[in-house]
């Protein structure tokens, strides 16, 4: 049996911490300010520490109170999602997908309307995060699309979305008329993607070119590096899968240095539990993702 404080007390605390006011929390929850204060003191006795710093007509969360508030926010968000799922029509199904942020933004998201049109009874709940998740532990997730690597363990099926071409990408406005790609790369700012398993050192080494020793900009998301290249900051070394829309619109072009070799590697991976493979919504989504990846 879980030894937890009453949920009503936690809800009271969350409102008071969010509003930084017992009086405003009382209005929101249709209680008296005295009742709010009483419930907060009950929680503080339960935890054995102060959750608020109190001054004249003002309250502020302590360090411990702030930590509790941030955690409760995630818990209440999860409860909201669960309650929303229970209210769905019985024929509808929820598919919880976790995806690398840039893949979700640049590739998966724009394609989801097609999947949902084909499967109108499936409700996608999409979350993002840079680190690969462990589906053996995070049972609330059904499918994970990870970047760079995927957790390998018994009971999981893992496959890549195929090789992706990683090339120098730049706004066409930055390339001078008649300038070669090699000259442009040597002149322009190089943009790093911090989490990418393929870096500029790989591209220069693979093509027998000396990496220029000069300041560079770096971003912790591929989508940000691509956006910076579109904005004219410099040259990004990125996947054409993630930059597909920018290339199609002409916002970016590939700098193809003479004799340069592109880098082709698997960068994104799909994970699911073997025991779930036959579940219709999971099978439909996984097969659809694999099919979408064929055009890179």
Steps between C-alpha positions, in 0.01 A plus 500: 500500500639839400563744784392820326343820630137561397466601136281796602787640707738465206253673271472784751877532520534501119249784465660707779851449359391578143315816604744592781198593709279320750218746428507440123524123555194524725308677223600242240411201719190660656643474852578754768851637541499347847426156355785539251741597778384206714552249218845637419604469865376138498726434200797670668450281808483195272828589325664639813614819330366837388361521148438876504671807633230719648508878530231764539229415242751313287631144469786356299602137452812377675759300308329176611162647413615594153633148442166353608309746281702414188455127555128536570457688174623196309286266709182703447573526127524120489175467695329737257618287208382176664159648582468628144574150369233344723247745356575396142237300312554127558600435139780759517854404598788707635851457363770650721801593286827643627715668236828685468410873494638594157358191331161577654510861382659464158392155379240312704268789585442616142415142401264416787186641330538229234520225761206635698289529186567132431433399863230733636442297820864524616589790727870591500651623826841634399777589744856599419841471661861484389602193701400149385227362726481152653169345393564215739460749785274768351195283448283806433672537160425278202755601236823699515680674214848586620796691356854375480443172684228287654495292817555134418365244744309176514134537415545799270490516123728771364558598138645802324315727262776440247805699402474878495717723288690756707627792290601867532189717475495876446269782399551566125528869583834436674668343197668755275455468120766272357623398846582132540353299783846445645568873505163569661556243775847642571357853524167459680418433865468129575196403709528201734216276616613397847307171520570383147715186469637654179707816545705730285816316596353186338414685180839671467695184592291290262579738216867552578452871578645682797233621742531880525610627840253780566202568729183301431141516623331195646143402582363210703220427254529422131188706432672805649813444290287473187307815591827686560624397157175623341545831683845540346723427799720258307528139384330219692603137465163330520278220378307560179211314667470767767558785252273358232247784502768771500672335204172460311412868552847617399570648843812283514728345240759225528859618472649224288874549508683349203578136573347521849339188635164525675457320829225236508412356839199376694410780742146424617368182656158356582448301819199304622431210732493163321188408695322805353593443136167337415287774657317660203572869576869433571542276195326758280715787625832315488436368149391847386816665644721243330321562171532878536875463561554329164502835321758629755 
